[in-house]
Amino acid sequence: MSKIKDIFITERPREKLLQKGPEFLTDAELIAILLRTGTKGKSAITLGEELIKTSGGLKNLFNATYNEIFKIPGIKKAKYTSLISAIELAKRAMKENVDRMKPIKGPKDVYEFVRAEFLCLDREVFYALYLNSKNIVTGYEKLGSGSLTTCLCQPQEFIRGLFKHSSTRLILVHNHPSGDITPSKQDILFTKELAKHLKFFSFELLDHVIIYGEKYLSIKETEPF
């Protein structure tokens, strides 16, 4: 098993990145830079390849728990924390690019506002965006993960959130890890019932947006309520 020091110097991950740019490195080579060192009998690149293969891809790798990654020989706390720190920095960079004072005009704006929160998730997660009369987000909260029945609060919980964030409008967002963003019957039923309940108390449910990767769908546009 070759070590990184045995690789021709211009093809070593760090040198290759400096000379050519990060886009010329493989996923395993980029991970090798984060890991810094290999382990007995394995280079950092080989460890990177094993992490990707064992996890079933980058998406699953960055969702894996410490105990899952720890099963791979040579991966300890220092290497794990380097990996997790990298994905967290990516999320924060995405958030910085979002103009928090920009009015939400449609599902594309909703997607751009929350996409960092849904990066690399392999389970359903729900968020509530609270907006004022100008459609500017005054606050947002994670409702939980799992399914509609286990995550979404009762209507009165949303009403408390609206008061808490001095809002009059609400947008729900959740992801479909399967990749199919078609709303389920349960998605549609819950959305319509919540819209009626909020309207009774003079609040408005603007939309319920489903996302996956770079895809997003507005329930209001497909199933008006």
N, C-alpha and C positions, 0 to 999 in steps of 0.2 A: 504494500500500500504506500504510494508516494506521499511525501510530505510537501507542504507548500514551499519550503525552502529548497526543495529539489526541482521545483517548476522553474522554467526559464523566467528570469526576473521580470521581463515585460509582460508576462502572462499571469503573474501573481495578482490576486484580487486588488490589493491596495494600489500597486503600481499601474495596473490596467485601468483602474478607475481614474487615477490622476492623469494618465496620459491620453485616454480615449473618452472618458466620461462614464457615469454610472449606467447609462442606457446600453452599454456594450457588455455589461456583466450579466451572467446568468443569475437566476434566482438563488441558486446554491452559493454562488460566489458572493453575492450581496449579504447573504446570511452569514457566510464565513467571516466577513469583515466584522459583523456584530459579535460573533462568537469569539473572535480574536485568536483563539488557539484551538487545536484539535485535542485528541486524547490518544492514549496508547494504541498505536496501530492504525489510527485514522486521522486524516487531515481535517482541518476546519471545513473544507469544501465537501468532503465525504460526509461529515456530520450534517452539514446543511442539506445535502441530498437525502440523507436518511430522515431528517426532520420533515421534509416536504413529502416524501413517499409514505412514511408512517402515518402522517396526519391526513393524507389524501388531498394535498394541495395547500397553497398559501392561505386561502380563506379559512380552512379548518385549522391550520397551524396556529394562526393568531387568535383562534377561539379556544384552543386547547387549554386545559388546566395544567397547573404545575405537576400534579400527580401523573397526568397522561404523558407529558413531555419527559418527566423524570425517568420513565421506563426505558428511554433510549440511553444506553451506556455512554458516559462522557458528558451528559447534560446535567449540570448542577444549578444551584440557585443563581449564580452570577451570570451564566449564559441565558437562563430563562428570563431574568429581569432585563437583560439587554434587549431581548426580542420584544418583550412586552412594552418596554420604554419606546422602542421604535414605532410601534403601531399607535401608541398613545400620542406621540409627537405628530404623526400623520393626521390623526383625528383633530388635534388642536390647530394644526395648520389650516385644515379645511374650514374649521369654525371661524378662524380669523378672516377668511375671505368673504364671510357672510355679513352683509350690511344689516345689522339688527334693527335699524330704524327705517328700513325700506318697507312700505306697505305690501301686504300679501295680496296679490291680484289674481292668483290662480294656482292650480296644482304644481306648476313648475317652480313657483316661488316657495311653496311649501316644501317641495323636494329639496331645493337648494338650502333651505333653512335647517333641515333636520338630517340631511344625508350622512353627515359625520357620525351621528348617533347610531346609525344602522350599519356602519362599516363592518364587513366581515362577520355578521351575525348568522348563526345557524339555528336560531329559535325565534319565535314570534315575540316582538316587543312592541309595546303600545305607548304613545305619547299624546298628551293633550296640549295644544297651543291655545293660549288665551289672548284675545285681541281686543283693542278698543274700537271705538266707532270709526276710526280712520284706517282700520285693518292693520295696525301696527302691533306686533307681538309684545305684550306687556309681561309675559311670563310663560314658561312651559314646564311640564312635569312628566316624568316617566311614571306610567301607571303600573308597569310590571311586565312579566314575560310568561308565556304559556299559551292560553287561548282566550277567546272573548269571555267565556264564562268564568275563568279563573282570574283574569286580569282587570277587566273593566269595572270601574266603580259604579255604584248606583247613581241615578241622576242627581240626587241631592249632593253627592260628593263633587260633581262638576259645578253645581251651583255655588258651593262653598269656594271652589277654585276660582270661579268668575269674580266673586266678591273679593277674595284674597288678592287677586292681581288687578283689581279695578278694571274689569273687562266686561264687555257686553256680548262678545262673540267667542265661539269656540271652534277649533278644528281638531279632529282626531286624525292620528297617523299611526299606521302599523305596517309591518312588513310581512311578506309571504316568502319564507326561506326556500320554498319549493321552486320558486322562479315564476310560477303562474300567478300573475297579479289580478286575475279575475276574481271579483268579490264573491264570497260564498253567500248562501241564503241567510246564514246567521249574521254575516257582516251587514247585509242590506236591511234585515229586519231590525237589528239593534240600532242601526243608524236612523232609520225612520222613526222608531219609537222614541229615541233620545231627542230628535228634532222636535217632535210634538210636545214632549215634556218641557223642553227649554222654552219653546214658544209660549207655552201657558204662563210662564213666569217672566215673559218679556225679554228673554235671551234668544240668541240665534246660533244654530249650528250651521256654520258656513260650508263645511265639507268634511268628508272622511276620505283620506288619501291612503292608498295602498302602494308600497314601494318594494322594489327588489333591484339591487344593483343600480343601474342607471335608468331603470324603467319605473314609471309611476302611473297611477290611475286614479281618477276622481270618481267616487261613487255618485256624487251629485250630478255629474255629467252623464253617467250611464244609467242611473236609477234616480231621477229627480225626486226630491222630497220637500 
